[in-house]
Amino acid sequence: MHQIQEELNWERQNFESAHTQGSFQQNGLDSANVEIKKLQTHIQQLEYNIQAMATKRSQLLKESMELLGICQNRFLNRLNEWRWEQRKAAIGFPFDDNLSPLQTWAEQLLGMNGNLRQELMLTGELTSELQEGLSQLVQVLIESSLIVDKQPPQVIKTQSKFSTTVRYLLGEKVAPGKPVLVKAQIINEIQARNLANVHGDNVGELINNSAVLEHNAATKSTCSNFRNMSIKKIKRADRKGSESVTEEKFALLFSSEINITGCETPYRIQVISQPVVVIVHGSQDNNAVATIIWDCAFSEQDRIPFVVPDRVPWRMMYNTLNSKFTSEVGTQHNLDQYNQHFLAQKIFDKPDFNEDFSNMMVSWAQFNKEVLPGRPFTFWQWFEGVMELTKKHLKTYWSEGLIFGFIGKQHLHLILKDRPNGTFLLRFSDSEIGGITIAYVSATENGGQKIQNIQPFTKRDLEIRGLGDRIRDIDHITYLYPEFSKHDVFRKFYTAEPTLPIGGGYIPVSLQLKVGMDAQRPTSSTPSSFNMDTMPSPHPSFNVEPIAPTPIVQGPETSQSSFSMQQFQSPFNSPDLPDEIIDGATTASGLEPMLPDLNFFD
């Protein structure tokens, strides 16, 4: 258009010159008129071309703005998907947290918007519909580019430090000058639904709640890092019915005012974090985590904050449990169909082994509101205890498929009933939180068979003596189901017993597990190997006299630890003994002094 306009200007000048000269010439009048008419025709053609191209230009600008809007909507959708995947990562779903591609996308959208606005300036149509459309697009882009890169913990204890990071995708386009300060405040569910009216109305007091937006040239990222934030106090809403404080959800709102290069007016930007539950004591942590898991697993992507369904299909619940278990434990070994079936039996209180649970609905109350039948704990509290035990003490066993895991007694008897005596498997206890038990085939007095369940081992037990060594100690379990020699499978988990003096003139000691009626006192008088049935005298001034063991009746999940306080007449409670003797005796016996549960005070 510029070239044609220049040509038009030239031809108009030629036309004026030719017309002036022709009016003074008498000879060759016809020839001059022909030339003038040619110029007129050419000028008219150039004017028509310019008009047609101007119309085409307006059409192309409109199409470009529409396509830019489509690209920007795709970007915003991908940004929402990234946030959605970030939320799902809390329950173990895979998540790529790399924001660089989205940042490049945002920067290109902003650059193209600026190019189109420049084109409109060249046309002189600054007040046109196109200009308004581009201004609306750039406003949405600038306001949507603030991201919570590293979410705060979703369970936050008051008076405890935590960190979070906010990133601005258009950081390199921020106008130089005054530093940009991002401020944080805590908001409740009602405020999260109406962010326009949040400012100034605080429901909690945040410490260290502001941070400067800083650009990192190496990573090309612009972030505000809140490193030492804490919640000093929180104001809770009125609870409904039986609602617990661990069911109330809050969020952190981050906001700032920002100037972008090439844009005349400042923009107010803000973003909220994922929901958080605020607790005041460590004992509330388990129930708070349940609230977050239900929120992250079952909320809709474009929900009203922070609405969640009250009931979900069992298949969704199982996928959540499996994902959370494998990610928390750090394993690739998933829960299998037998585990899934028993978990369904557990949460629905349905003992029938053959029932199909896939389409049954699980309620929030069944998950973590109502205690399980005959138990003092909820389904989630029980499941989380198993998960923690596996994470800290059984990860390798589970990853190698050595633990059967979740299995009901009906199924247990079904698969073990025809196995040889001594066949055993490892299953998680369904009667106590965080326990693993050994179920094995045993002979009865009349030559038949019965299935025994050894008293579950808890975290405390496995800290004293590992599972592999405990399995080695039990002579009458020989084959891991279906038919693997226990020594072949568990030998690498055995620890070497001390054979030489450890120095200082002391004799080395060791622990050994005894089960049921096998827990008899050894007859050897030399305590060279300390097991849980005998204990050397802790001080030369007195001896520990054993008494006859009490007979034990073994139930579904019972055993006798080889060291029982009923087997000894202990002088440790004598007021005449010095404290160091009492401490030494309790240490030697593998017991801990009776102290208050300090964890309660957290």
C-alpha positions as CSV (number, residue, x, y, z in Angstrom):
1,M,0.0,0.0,0.0
2,H,2.9,2.3,0.8
3,Q,4.5,1.7,-2.6
4,I,1.2,2.2,-4.5
5,Q,0.5,5.4,-2.5
6,E,3.9,6.7,-3.6
7,E,3.2,5.9,-7.2
8,L,-0.2,7.5,-7.0
9,N,1.4,10.7,-5.6
10,W,3.9,10.7,-8.5
11,E,1.2,10.2,-11.1
12,R,-1.0,12.9,-9.6
13,Q,2.0,15.3,-9.9
14,N,2.5,14.2,-13.5
15,F,-1.1,14.7,-14.2
16,E,-1.1,18.3,-12.9
17,S,2.0,19.1,-14.8
18,A,0.7,17.6,-18.1
19,H,-2.6,19.3,-17.7
20,T,-0.9,22.7,-17.2
21,Q,1.4,22.3,-20.1
22,G,-1.3,21.1,-22.4
23,S,-3.5,24.2,-21.8
24,F,-0.7,26.5,-23.3
25,Q,0.1,24.4,-26.4
26,Q,-2.0,24.8,-29.5
27,N,-0.2,22.3,-31.6
28,G,-0.5,18.6,-30.8
29,L,-3.7,19.2,-28.7
30,D,-5.1,15.8,-29.5
31,S,-1.9,14.1,-28.4
32,A,-1.8,15.9,-25.1
33,N,-5.4,15.0,-24.3
34,V,-4.7,11.4,-24.9
35,E,-1.8,11.5,-22.4
36,I,-3.9,13.2,-19.9
37,K,-6.6,10.7,-20.2
38,K,-4.1,7.9,-19.7
39,L,-2.9,9.5,-16.6
40,Q,-6.4,9.9,-15.3
41,T,-7.2,6.3,-15.9
42,H,-4.0,5.1,-14.2
43,I,-4.6,7.4,-11.3
44,Q,-8.1,6.0,-10.9
45,Q,-6.8,2.5,-11.0
46,L,-4.2,3.2,-8.3
47,E,-6.9,4.8,-6.1
48,Y,-9.1,1.8,-6.6
49,N,-6.2,-0.6,-5.8
50,I,-5.4,1.4,-2.6
51,Q,-9.1,1.3,-1.5
52,A,-9.3,-2.4,-2.2
53,M,-6.1,-3.1,-0.3
54,A,-7.3,-1.0,2.6
55,T,-10.4,-3.1,2.8
56,K,-8.3,-6.2,2.6
57,R,-6.0,-4.9,5.3
58,S,-8.9,-4.3,7.6
59,Q,-10.1,-7.9,6.9
60,L,-6.7,-9.4,7.5
61,L,-6.3,-7.4,10.8
62,K,-9.7,-8.7,11.9
63,E,-8.8,-12.3,11.0
64,S,-5.4,-11.9,12.7
65,M,-7.0,-10.7,15.9
66,E,-9.5,-13.6,15.8
67,L,-6.7,-16.1,15.3
68,L,-4.7,-14.4,18.1
69,G,-7.7,-14.8,20.4
70,I,-7.9,-18.5,19.4
71,C,-4.2,-19.0,20.2
72,Q,-4.6,-17.1,23.5
73,N,-7.6,-19.3,24.5
74,R,-5.5,-22.4,23.8
75,F,-2.7,-20.9,25.9
76,L,-5.2,-20.2,28.8
77,N,-6.6,-23.7,28.5
78,R,-3.1,-25.2,28.7
79,L,-2.4,-23.0,31.7
80,N,-5.5,-24.3,33.4
81,E,-4.5,-27.9,32.5
82,W,-1.1,-27.2,34.1
83,R,-2.8,-26.0,37.2
84,W,-5.1,-29.0,37.2
85,E,-2.1,-31.4,36.8
86,Q,-0.4,-29.6,39.6
87,R,-3.4,-30.2,41.8
88,K,-3.5,-33.9,40.9
89,A,0.2,-34.2,41.7
90,A,-0.8,-33.9,45.4
91,I,-2.3,-37.4,45.1
92,G,0.5,-38.9,43.1
93,F,-0.4,-38.3,39.5
94,P,2.4,-37.5,37.1
95,F,3.2,-33.8,36.6
96,D,5.7,-31.9,34.5
97,D,6.3,-28.6,36.4
98,N,8.3,-27.0,33.6
99,L,6.8,-23.6,32.9
100,S,9.3,-22.5,30.2
101,P,7.2,-23.5,27.2
102,L,4.2,-21.7,28.6
103,Q,6.3,-18.6,29.3
104,T,7.6,-18.6,25.7
105,W,4.0,-18.9,24.5
106,A,2.8,-16.0,26.7
107,E,5.7,-13.8,25.5
108,Q,4.9,-14.5,21.8
109,L,1.2,-13.7,22.4
110,L,2.1,-10.4,24.0
111,G,4.6,-9.6,21.1
112,M,2.0,-10.4,18.4
113,N,-0.6,-8.3,20.2
114,G,1.8,-5.4,20.1
115,N,2.5,-5.9,16.4
116,L,-1.2,-5.8,15.6
117,R,-1.7,-2.7,17.7
118,Q,1.1,-1.0,15.7
119,E,-0.6,-2.0,12.5
120,L,-3.8,-0.3,13.8
121,M,-1.8,2.8,14.6
122,L,-0.6,3.0,11.0
123,T,-4.2,2.8,9.8
124,G,-5.2,5.6,12.2
125,E,-8.1,3.4,13.5
126,L,-7.1,3.6,17.2
127,T,-10.7,3.8,18.4
128,S,-11.9,1.0,16.2
129,E,-13.5,-2.3,17.4
130,L,-10.2,-4.0,16.6
131,Q,-8.3,-1.8,18.9
132,E,-10.7,-2.5,21.7
133,G,-10.5,-6.3,21.0
134,L,-6.7,-6.3,21.2
135,S,-6.7,-4.2,24.4
136,Q,-9.1,-6.8,26.0
137,L,-6.9,-9.7,24.9
138,V,-3.7,-8.1,26.3
139,Q,-5.4,-7.3,29.6
140,V,-6.5,-11.0,30.0
141,L,-3.1,-12.2,29.1
142,I,-1.3,-9.9,31.5
143,E,-3.7,-10.7,34.4
144,S,-3.6,-14.5,33.7
145,S,0.2,-14.8,33.7
146,L,0.8,-14.9,37.5
147,I,1.3,-18.5,38.5
148,V,1.8,-20.3,41.9
149,D,4.9,-22.2,40.7
150,K,5.6,-23.9,44.0
151,Q,2.4,-24.4,46.0
152,P,2.4,-23.9,49.8
153,P,1.9,-27.0,51.9
154,Q,-1.7,-27.9,51.7
155,V,-1.8,-28.7,55.5
156,I,-0.3,-25.7,57.4
157,K,0.2,-25.6,61.1
158,T,-0.1,-22.2,62.8
159,Q,3.2,-20.8,64.0
160,S,5.2,-23.0,61.6
161,K,7.3,-21.7,58.8
162,F,6.6,-22.7,55.2
163,S,7.6,-21.5,51.7
164,T,6.0,-20.9,48.4
165,T,7.0,-19.4,45.0
166,V,4.9,-17.2,42.6
167,R,6.1,-16.8,39.0
168,Y,5.2,-14.2,36.5
169,L,5.4,-15.5,32.9
170,L,5.7,-12.0,31.4
171,G,8.5,-11.0,33.7
172,E,10.9,-10.0,31.0
173,K,8.2,-7.6,29.7
174,V,7.8,-5.7,33.0
175,A,8.6,-2.0,32.6
176,P,11.9,-1.0,34.4
177,G,11.7,1.3,37.3
178,K,10.1,0.7,40.7
179,P,10.4,-2.9,42.0
180,V,7.2,-4.9,41.8
181,L,6.1,-6.2,45.3
182,V,3.8,-9.2,45.5
183,K,1.7,-9.5,48.7
184,A,0.0,-12.5,50.1
185,Q,-3.1,-12.9,52.3
186,I,-5.1,-15.8,53.5
187,I,-8.7,-16.1,52.4
188,N,-11.6,-18.4,53.2
189,E,-13.9,-20.3,50.8
190,I,-16.5,-17.4,50.5
191,Q,-13.8,-14.9,49.7
192,A,-12.3,-17.3,47.1
193,R,-15.6,-17.1,45.2
194,N,-15.6,-13.3,45.1
195,L,-12.0,-12.2,44.7
196,A,-13.0,-8.7,43.7
197,N,-14.1,-7.9,47.3
198,V,-11.3,-9.6,49.2
199,H,-8.8,-6.8,49.8
200,G,-8.6,-5.5,53.4
201,D,-10.8,-8.2,54.9
202,N,-8.4,-10.6,56.6
203,V,-9.4,-13.9,58.0
204,G,-5.9,-14.7,59.2
205,E,-2.6,-13.0,60.0
206,L,0.3,-13.9,57.8
207,I,3.9,-13.3,58.8
208,N,6.5,-12.4,56.1
209,N,3.7,-12.1,53.5
210,S,5.4,-9.9,50.9
211,A,8.3,-10.5,48.4
212,V,9.8,-8.6,45.5
213,L,9.4,-10.0,42.0
214,E,13.0,-10.7,40.9
215,H,14.3,-11.8,37.5
216,N,16.8,-14.7,37.2
217,A,18.8,-14.3,34.0
218,A,20.1,-17.8,34.2
219,T,16.7,-19.5,34.3
220,K,14.9,-16.7,32.5
221,S,12.3,-16.7,35.2
222,T,10.8,-13.9,37.2
223,C,9.6,-15.0,40.7
224,S,8.6,-13.9,44.1
225,N,10.0,-16.3,46.7
226,F,8.2,-16.4,50.1
227,R,10.7,-18.4,52.2
228,N,9.7,-17.9,55.8
229,M,6.0,-17.3,55.8
230,S,3.8,-18.5,58.7
231,I,0.2,-18.2,59.8
232,K,0.1,-16.4,63.2
233,K,-3.6,-16.8,63.8
234,I,-6.7,-17.8,61.8
235,K,-10.4,-16.8,62.1
236,R,-12.7,-19.7,61.3
237,A,-16.2,-19.7,60.0
238,D,-19.2,-21.1,61.8
239,R,-19.2,-24.8,61.3
240,K,-22.2,-26.7,60.0
241,G,-23.5,-29.8,61.9
242,S,-20.7,-32.2,62.6
243,E,-18.1,-30.4,60.4
244,S,-14.6,-30.5,61.8
245,V,-12.0,-27.7,61.7
246,T,-9.9,-30.1,59.5
247,E,-12.7,-29.9,56.9
248,E,-12.5,-26.1,56.5
249,K,-10.5,-25.0,53.5
250,F,-8.6,-21.7,53.0
251,A,-6.2,-20.4,50.3
252,L,-3.5,-17.9,49.9
253,L,-4.2,-15.0,47.6
254,F,-1.2,-13.3,45.9
255,S,-1.6,-9.9,44.3
256,S,0.4,-7.0,42.9
257,E,0.2,-4.0,40.5
258,I,2.4,-4.2,37.4
259,N,3.4,-2.1,34.4
260,I,4.2,-3.8,31.1
261,T,6.5,-2.3,28.5
262,G,4.3,-0.9,25.6
263,C,1.2,-0.7,27.7
264,E,0.1,2.7,29.1
265,T,-1.9,1.7,32.1
266,P,-0.8,-0.5,35.1
267,Y,-2.6,-3.8,35.7
268,R,-3.7,-5.4,38.9
269,I,-2.7,-9.1,38.9
270,Q,-3.7,-11.8,41.4
271,V,-3.8,-15.6,41.7
272,I,-4.9,-18.0,44.5
273,S,-3.2,-21.1,45.7
274,Q,-4.7,-24.5,45.9
275,P,-6.9,-25.1,49.0
276,V,-5.1,-25.4,52.3
277,V,-6.3,-26.7,55.7
278,V,-5.0,-24.8,58.7
279,I,-4.3,-26.8,61.9
280,V,-3.1,-25.9,65.3
281,H,-1.8,-29.3,66.5
282,G,0.0,-32.2,64.9
283,S,-2.8,-34.6,65.9
284,Q,-5.0,-32.9,63.3
285,D,-2.7,-33.6,60.5
286,N,-4.1,-37.0,59.4
287,N,-7.7,-35.7,59.1
288,A,-6.5,-32.5,57.3
289,V,-4.6,-34.6,54.7
290,A,-7.8,-36.6,54.1
291,T,-9.7,-33.3,53.3
292,I,-7.0,-32.3,50.9
293,I,-6.9,-35.7,49.2
294,W,-10.6,-35.7,48.7
295,D,-10.4,-32.1,47.3
296,C,-7.5,-32.8,44.9
297,A,-8.9,-36.2,43.7
298,F,-12.5,-35.5,43.1
299,S,-13.1,-31.8,42.5
300,E,-14.0,-30.6,39.0
301,Q,-11.5,-28.6,37.0
302,D,-13.6,-25.5,36.6
303,R,-15.4,-25.7,39.9
304,I,-16.7,-23.0,42.2
305,P,-14.1,-22.7,45.0
306,F,-13.9,-25.1,46.8
307,V,-16.9,-27.3,46.0
308,V,-16.4,-31.1,46.0
309,P,-18.9,-34.0,45.6
310,D,-20.0,-35.8,48.7
311,R,-19.9,-39.2,47.0
312,V,-17.7,-40.7,44.3
313,P,-17.6,-44.1,42.5
314,W,-15.4,-46.7,44.1
315,R,-13.3,-47.0,40.9
316,M,-12.3,-43.3,41.3
317,M,-11.5,-43.9,44.9
318,Y,-9.4,-46.9,44.2
319,N,-7.4,-45.1,41.5
320,T,-6.7,-42.3,44.0
321,L,-5.6,-44.7,46.8
322,N,-3.4,-46.6,44.4
323,S,-1.8,-43.4,43.0
324,K,-1.3,-42.0,46.5
325,F,0.2,-45.2,47.8
326,T,2.7,-45.7,45.1
327,S,3.8,-42.1,45.0
328,E,4.1,-41.8,48.8
329,V,6.0,-45.1,49.1
330,G,8.1,-44.3,46.1
331,T,7.4,-47.6,44.2
332,Q,6.3,-48.8,40.8
333,H,4.5,-51.8,42.3
334,N,0.8,-51.0,42.2
335,L,-2.0,-52.4,44.4
336,D,-3.4,-55.4,42.6
337,Q,-7.0,-56.6,42.1
338,Y,-7.0,-58.5,45.4
339,N,-5.8,-55.5,47.3
340,Q,-8.5,-53.4,45.6
341,H,-11.2,-55.9,46.4
342,F,-10.3,-56.1,50.1
343,L,-10.1,-52.3,50.4
344,A,-13.6,-52.1,49.0
345,Q,-14.8,-54.8,51.5
346,K,-13.2,-52.7,54.2
347,I,-14.7,-49.3,53.3
348,F,-18.2,-50.7,52.5
349,D,-18.2,-53.3,55.4
350,K,-19.1,-56.0,52.9
351,P,-17.5,-59.4,53.7
352,D,-18.7,-61.2,50.6
353,F,-15.7,-62.0,48.5
354,N,-17.5,-62.3,45.2
355,E,-19.3,-59.0,45.2
356,D,-18.5,-56.4,42.5
357,F,-17.9,-52.9,44.1
358,S,-16.7,-50.9,41.0
359,N,-19.9,-48.9,40.6
360,M,-20.8,-48.5,44.3
361,M,-20.6,-44.9,45.6
362,V,-18.2,-44.0,48.4
363,S,-19.1,-41.1,50.7
364,W,-16.8,-38.6,52.4
365,A,-18.2,-40.0,55.7
366,Q,-17.1,-43.5,54.8
367,F,-13.7,-42.3,53.8
368,N,-12.8,-40.3,56.9
369,K,-15.8,-39.3,59.0
370,E,-17.2,-42.5,60.4
371,V,-15.1,-45.1,62.2
372,L,-14.9,-48.6,60.7
373,P,-17.2,-51.2,62.3
374,G,-15.6,-52.5,65.5
375,R,-12.6,-50.2,65.2
376,P,-11.7,-46.9,66.8
377,F,-10.3,-45.4,63.5
378,T,-11.6,-44.3,60.1
379,F,-10.8,-46.0,56.8
380,W,-8.3,-43.2,55.8
381,Q,-6.5,-43.3,59.2
382,W,-6.0,-47.0,58.8
383,F,-4.9,-46.8,55.2
384,E,-2.5,-43.9,55.9
385,G,-1.0,-45.9,58.7
386,V,-0.2,-48.8,56.3
387,M,1.2,-46.4,53.8
388,E,3.5,-44.8,56.3
389,L,4.7,-48.2,57.6
390,T,5.5,-49.3,54.0
391,K,7.2,-46.1,53.1
392,K,9.6,-46.1,56.1
393,H,10.2,-49.8,56.7
394,L,8.9,-52.0,53.9
395,K,9.5,-50.2,50.6
396,T,11.9,-52.8,49.2
397,Y,9.8,-55.7,50.3
398,W,6.7,-54.2,48.7
399,S,8.5,-53.2,45.5
400,E,9.8,-56.7,45.0
401,G,6.4,-58.2,45.4
402,L,7.2,-60.0,48.7
403,I,4.2,-58.5,50.5
404,F,0.7,-59.6,49.6
405,G,-0.7,-56.6,51.3
406,F,-4.4,-56.0,51.7
407,I,-6.2,-59.3,51.9
408,G,-9.3,-60.4,53.8
409,K,-9.4,-63.5,56.0
410,Q,-11.9,-65.2,53.6
411,H,-9.6,-64.8,50.7
412,L,-6.6,-65.7,52.9
413,H,-8.1,-69.1,53.8
414,L,-9.0,-69.7,50.2
415,I,-5.5,-69.4,48.9
416,L,-3.7,-71.0,51.8
417,K,-6.0,-73.9,52.6
418,D,-4.2,-76.4,50.3
419,R,-0.7,-75.2,50.9
420,P,1.9,-77.2,52.9
421,N,2.5,-76.5,56.5
422,G,4.9,-73.5,56.9
423,T,3.6,-71.7,53.9
424,F,3.2,-68.0,54.8
425,L,2.4,-64.6,53.4
426,L,2.8,-61.0,54.6
427,R,-0.4,-59.0,54.9
428,F,-1.3,-55.7,56.4
429,S,-3.2,-55.9,59.6
430,D,-6.9,-54.9,59.4
431,S,-7.3,-54.6,63.2
432,E,-4.7,-51.9,64.0
433,I,-3.2,-48.9,62.4
434,G,0.2,-49.4,60.7
435,G,0.8,-53.1,61.3
436,I,2.0,-56.0,59.1
437,T,1.4,-59.6,60.1
438,I,2.5,-63.0,59.0
439,A,-0.2,-65.5,58.1
440,Y,0.9,-69.1,57.9
441,V,-0.3,-72.7,57.6
442,S,0.1,-74.6,60.8
443,A,-0.6,-78.2,61.8
444,T,-3.3,-78.9,64.4
445,E,-3.2,-81.5,67.1
446,N,-5.3,-84.0,65.2
447,G,-3.1,-83.8,62.1
448,G,-5.2,-81.2,60.3
449,Q,-4.3,-77.7,59.3
450,K,-5.1,-74.2,60.5
451,I,-4.1,-70.7,59.5
452,Q,-2.4,-68.7,62.2
453,N,-1.8,-64.9,62.2
454,I,1.1,-63.6,64.2
455,Q,0.7,-60.4,66.2
456,P,1.2,-57.5,63.8
457,F,4.6,-55.7,63.7
458,T,4.3,-52.0,63.9
459,K,6.8,-49.2,63.1
460,R,8.1,-49.4,66.6
461,D,8.7,-53.1,66.3
462,L,10.5,-52.8,62.9
463,E,12.7,-50.1,64.2
464,I,14.0,-52.5,66.9
465,R,14.3,-55.5,64.6
466,G,13.8,-55.6,60.8
467,L,11.2,-57.7,59.1
468,G,13.8,-59.9,57.4
469,D,15.4,-60.9,60.7
470,R,12.0,-61.5,62.3
471,I,11.1,-63.9,59.4
472,R,14.4,-65.7,59.9
473,D,13.8,-66.1,63.6
474,I,10.5,-68.0,63.1
475,D,11.6,-71.6,62.3
476,H,8.1,-73.0,61.5
477,I,7.5,-70.6,58.5
478,T,9.4,-72.0,55.6
479,Y,7.9,-71.0,52.2
480,L,6.6,-67.7,51.0
481,Y,3.4,-68.1,49.2
482,P,3.1,-69.8,46.8
483,E,6.3,-71.8,47.2
484,F,9.4,-69.7,47.5
485,S,12.0,-70.7,50.1
486,K,12.1,-68.0,52.7
487,H,15.9,-68.0,52.9
488,D,16.2,-67.6,49.1
489,V,13.8,-64.7,49.1
490,F,14.7,-62.9,52.3
491,R,18.4,-63.7,52.8
492,K,19.5,-60.3,51.6
493,F,17.4,-58.6,54.3
494,Y,19.1,-60.6,57.1
495,T,21.6,-58.7,59.3
496,A,24.8,-60.3,60.6
497,E,24.7,-61.3,64.2
498,P,27.6,-59.9,66.4
499,T,30.3,-62.6,66.9
500,L,33.1,-60.7,68.5
501,P,33.3,-58.5,71.6
502,I,32.4,-54.9,70.8
503,G,35.1,-53.5,73.1
504,G,35.4,-52.3,76.6
505,G,35.2,-55.8,78.0
506,Y,31.4,-56.2,77.2
507,I,29.8,-59.3,75.7
508,P,27.8,-58.5,72.5
509,V,24.1,-59.1,72.7
510,S,21.4,-59.7,70.0
511,L,17.6,-59.8,69.8
512,Q,15.6,-62.8,68.6
513,L,11.9,-63.2,68.0
514,K,10.0,-66.0,69.5
515,V,6.3,-66.8,68.6
516,G,3.7,-68.3,70.8
517,M,4.5,-71.3,72.9
518,D,8.0,-71.5,71.3
519,A,9.0,-68.6,73.5
520,Q,10.7,-70.7,76.1
521,R,13.7,-69.7,78.2
522,P,17.0,-71.1,77.0
523,T,18.8,-73.3,79.4
524,S,22.3,-72.0,78.7
525,S,23.8,-70.1,81.6
526,T,26.1,-68.0,79.5
527,P,24.3,-64.9,78.1
528,S,26.5,-64.7,75.0
529,S,23.5,-64.2,72.8
530,F,20.8,-62.0,74.3
531,N,17.3,-63.0,73.1
532,M,14.0,-61.6,74.3
533,D,13.5,-64.5,76.8
534,T,16.6,-63.9,79.0
535,M,18.4,-60.9,80.4
536,P,21.7,-60.5,82.0
537,S,21.9,-59.0,85.5
538,P,22.1,-55.2,84.9
539,H,24.1,-54.7,88.1
540,P,26.3,-57.1,90.1
541,S,24.5,-56.3,93.3
542,F,21.3,-58.2,92.4
543,N,19.9,-60.8,90.0
544,V,16.7,-61.0,87.9
545,E,14.9,-64.2,88.9
546,P,12.6,-65.6,86.2
547,I,9.3,-67.2,87.0
548,A,7.3,-69.8,85.1
549,P,5.8,-68.5,81.9
550,T,2.1,-68.1,81.6
551,P,0.4,-70.4,79.0
552,I,-0.8,-68.4,75.9
553,V,-3.9,-68.9,73.9
554,Q,-3.3,-67.7,70.3
555,G,-6.1,-65.9,68.6
556,P,-6.6,-64.7,65.0
557,E,-3.8,-62.1,65.3
558,T,-1.9,-62.9,68.5
559,S,1.5,-64.0,69.5
560,Q,3.6,-63.7,72.6
561,S,6.6,-61.5,72.3
562,S,9.5,-63.5,73.6
563,F,10.1,-60.9,76.3
564,S,7.0,-60.6,78.6
565,M,6.9,-58.5,81.8
566,Q,4.9,-61.3,83.4
567,Q,7.9,-63.6,83.1
568,F,10.1,-61.6,85.4
569,Q,10.0,-60.4,89.0
570,S,11.7,-57.1,88.3
571,P,13.3,-55.1,91.1
572,F,13.5,-52.0,88.8
573,N,10.7,-50.3,90.7
574,S,12.6,-50.5,94.0
575,P,13.1,-47.0,95.5
576,D,16.4,-48.1,96.8
577,L,18.0,-48.5,93.4
578,P,19.9,-45.6,91.9
579,D,18.5,-44.0,88.7
580,E,21.5,-45.2,86.5
581,I,20.7,-48.8,87.4
582,I,17.1,-48.4,86.4
583,D,18.1,-46.7,83.1
584,G,20.7,-49.4,82.4
585,A,18.2,-52.2,83.1
586,T,15.5,-50.8,80.8
587,T,18.0,-50.3,78.0
588,A,19.4,-53.8,78.3
589,S,16.0,-55.3,78.2
590,G,15.0,-53.6,75.0
591,L,12.3,-51.6,76.8
592,E,11.9,-47.9,77.0
593,P,11.3,-46.0,80.3
594,M,7.6,-45.1,80.8
595,L,7.6,-41.4,79.7
596,P,4.7,-39.1,78.7
597,D,3.8,-39.2,75.0
598,L,5.7,-36.1,74.0
599,N,4.3,-36.3,70.5
600,F,0.9,-35.3,72.0
601,F,2.3,-31.8,72.8
602,D,3.9,-31.6,69.3
